[in-house]
Amino acid sequence: MANSSCTLLRAFSVVAVSGRDARSFLQGQLTNDLLGLERHPGLLAAACNRDGRVLEILRLASRGDTVWIVVRRSLAAPMIARLSKSVLRAEVSIEDRSDALVVAGMLVAPSGGSLSQAEAETAGVTVMVAGSKRLLLAGPPASLEWVLHGADRASPDDWERACILDGEPTVYPETVGNWIPQMLNLDLLSAVSFTKGCYVGQEIVARTQHLGRIKRRMMRYAGPAGVPCPPGLTLFSGVTRAAEVVTACNGPHGMDLLAVTDLRYCGDLLGSTPGQAELVPAELPYTIPAAAIAVDT
């Protein structure tokens, strides 16, 4: 496929939520409004605990009366266990489909060459729009190979770096429950609905938005390759704790990194150890609200 590159994303699983009540059930569990699912295949959403802290970040797609959820593989089992406890009398089944379905990422060049929805559906592959130049694909291994036969090969690191450049966060087992959605800019990525009904953690998320007390936001940084920056690592402005790593990836020009940063230090160079300053603030493709940056010191 001309002007495109793709990679298998073995770090992700597909979880299928099926049944007559599947959507109404998920509507009460996730931050986004599933009424927009047909219009937005690849809808971004988060699942939170009752304190409004993010447990997983998800991509969703409609498959008839089934919703496919793409989630990081390391978080799939705890998510299924938690959701299963909330089903109660709803007609819902929740199943990890990783034995039959795989996930791939497609990076589309600005000149086009994107995959057609009709071509994918004919092959039994679900296409999810993850960004202006990123597509997620889920389907049986043989079908994905057939659909992607003309695309150049990328690497999982290429995909992770593209997500970072798009300012899209991820959650790892090490960072489950660390941040509310606004700290991860999920409200700026249209992953949170403030008009839908209740969902787990909604009261905290809505109150935070209404009061405007968002003193930490996710920022992007660039630095030299090879600096150890695992998820959850504390970053320093001078000797002061200033941020926590969300995700990091080495690229052709060094390291790209997302970190939840105390907005008092959002313009500072940061270091992975006290006194260091190897991480330089870099641009995001969206704007952090000015009201959020003007916090009291």
N, C-alpha and C positions, 0 to 999 in steps of 0.2 A: 504494500500500500504506500504509494508515493508520499513523501513529505511527512511520514509518521514513523515513530519507533515504539516498540512495545516490550514489556517484560512481564513475566509471571510474578505475582505477588504472593509468595508462599506464606508470608507473615499474616495474611488475612484469611478469614473464614466467611462462609455464607451461612447464615441462620435463617431458616424459613419459619415464619409465623403464619399459620393457616387457620381457616375456619370462618364461620359466619360472623363471629365477633372480633376477628383479628384486628381490624382497624380501630374499632372503638376501644379495644383493650390497649393497643399501643398509644392511642390518643391520650390516655390517662397515665402513660409512662414516660413519654418523651417530650422534649422541649419544643419541637416544631409541630406545625399543624398538618396532619396527614390528609386534610382535604385538598392540599395542593400536590399530592403525590403524582397524579396522572399528568399534571402540567409540568412537573419538575422531576423527571426520573433521575435519581441520584440525590434526592433531598437530603440535606445535611441536618443532623439532629444530635442531641446528647441525651443520655440517661443520667439522672442525678439521684443522690440519696436524699433523705428528708431534710438534710441541712443545706440543700441546694448545691452540693459539691458534685462535680462531674465524675461519673464512674466509667463511662464509655463515650466515645464519639463515633457516630454511625453514618453510613450512607444507605438510603432505602430506595427500593424500586417495587413497583406493582407487578404482580404476576397473577391476574385474575383475583381470586379470593385469598391469595397468598401475598404476603409482603416479604421480600428478600431483604435481609439486613447484612451489609458487609461490615465486619467488625474485626479488630485486631485479634488474631488467633489466640493469643495468650489471655484474652479477656472473654472469649466466647463461652467457655464453660461456666464461669461465675455469673455471667449475664443470664444464661439460660436457667441456671438454678434459681436466681433471684426472681426472674419473671415468672417462672413456673409456680412459685409460691404465691404469686398475686393473681393467678388465673381465677381461682374460686369457681363460680358457676358458669363462667363464660365458655362459649364453644370455641376453644382455641387450642391448637397444638403447636409446640415449639420444638424445633428439631435442628440440630447441627447437620448441614448438608455437605460438609467438607469431604466426605467420602465420594461424593458424586459430582461436585461442582468445584471449579477453581476460579480464581480471580486474577485478572491481568490489568495492567495499566497501560494506556496508550497516550503518548505525548505527540501532539499534533502541531506541526510547524505553522507559523503565521500564514504561509501561502496556501494552506488548506490540505486536502488529502484526507479528510476525516472519513470515518466509517459511516456508512448510511444505516439508518435505523432499519430499513426494510431488509437490507442484506443481512444484518445481524439477526433479526427476528426469524428470517427464513432458516438460518442455521441453528436456531434455538439458543441464541446468546442474548442476554439482557445488557443494554448499554445504559450507563449512568453518567450524567454530565457532572464532572467534579471541578471543572474550571474552564476558562476560555480556551485553554490549550491542553486540557487533561480529560480523558475519559476512563471510567472504570468499566470493565467487562466481566460478566460472570456467566458461566455455563459449563457444560460437560467438556472435559479436556480435548476430545477430538473435535468438537465444534469450534472451540477457541482456536485451535491450530489451523483449522480450515479458514476461519475468518481473518486471521492475522498472517496468512501465508506470504503476503506481499510486503509486510512492514519490516523495517530494519529492527534489529534487536537492541534494546536498552538494558539497563541493569536496575535492580531494586533501588540502588542508591540514586540513580537518575530520577526515579519517581519521587523518592523522599525529598530530594533537593527541590524538585519542582513544587512540591507541596509547601515547603518552607518559603520559597520565593513568592508563592501565592498567599502567604500568611495564614495557612491552614494548620491548626494544631492537631496533635494526636495525644492520646493518653496511654501510658504503659503501666504494667503492674506496679512499678515503683512510684507512680504519681497518681494512682487512683485516689480520688477524694481530696486532692490537694487544693483545687481551685473551683470557684463558681464560674458559670458560663461567660460572664462579662470579662473576667480576668483573662480568658482565652480568646477574647474578641468574637465569640460565637454570635453575639448579638449583631456585630458588624458584618458577619458572614451570612446573615439571614437564616441562622440556625435556631433562633429562638422566636416564638410567637408570643406577643404580649396581649393578644386578643382572644386566644382560644381558651377553653375551659381549664380546669385544674389538672395538674399532673404532679408526680412526685417531685417535691422540692420547689414547686411553683411559687409558694408564698415568699420564700427567701429571695428567689430570683427577681420576682416582681417588685418586692419592697426595695431591693438594692437599686433597681432601675429607677423607681419612682423617687427615691431620696437622692439619687445622683452621687452616692458615696462610693465611687469606684476609684480606689486609690492605687490599684495595681492593674496594669494592662500588659498584654503580650507585645513584645517588641522584637524586631529582627536585628541580628548582629552578624558581622563578618569578622573572621579571624584567621590565623595561620592554621594550616592543616596539621593534624596530629595532636592538637591540644585535647586532653581527655575531658569531655563534657557529657557525662551520662545523664539521663533524665533525672530531674530532681536535684541536681548539683546546685549548691549555693554559689552565686557569683557576687563579687565584691566591687564596690566603688571605693577605691582606696582600701581602707580596712573595714568599711561598713558593709554589712550584708544588704544587698540591693536587689537581687533577682534570684530566680530559680529556673534552671534549664527545663524547657518543655521538650525539645527535640533538637538534634544537631546532625549534620551530615557533611562529609568532606566532598568537595567538588573540584573542578579543574583549576580554580583560582584560590583554593583554600577552603576554609570551613564556613558553612552557613548555619545559623542557629536562631531558634526562637526561645525567648525567655520571658516569663512573667516578672515584670519589673515594677518596683515601687516608683511611682511617677515623679517623685522628687529627684530621681537619678536617671530619668529617661534619656537625657542628652549626654550622659557620662560614658567614658570608656570604662569597660568592666574587665575584671580579671577572674580567672578560675581559682586563684588563691589570693589572700590579702596582699595588697601592695602591687599586684600585677595589673596591666591594662592592655591586654592583647585583643580585646573584643571591641569592635568599632560599631556604633549604631548605623543601621542601614535602612533603606526605605521599605515600606510596606505598600501593597497596591491599593490600600484603602486608608482613610484618614481616621486617626484617633480623635474623638471629639475634643474640642478645645476646652470645654467645661471640665472634662475629666483631667486634663493636664494641669489646670489651675487649681491644684489642691493646696490646702494649707500645709505649711511646713512645721 
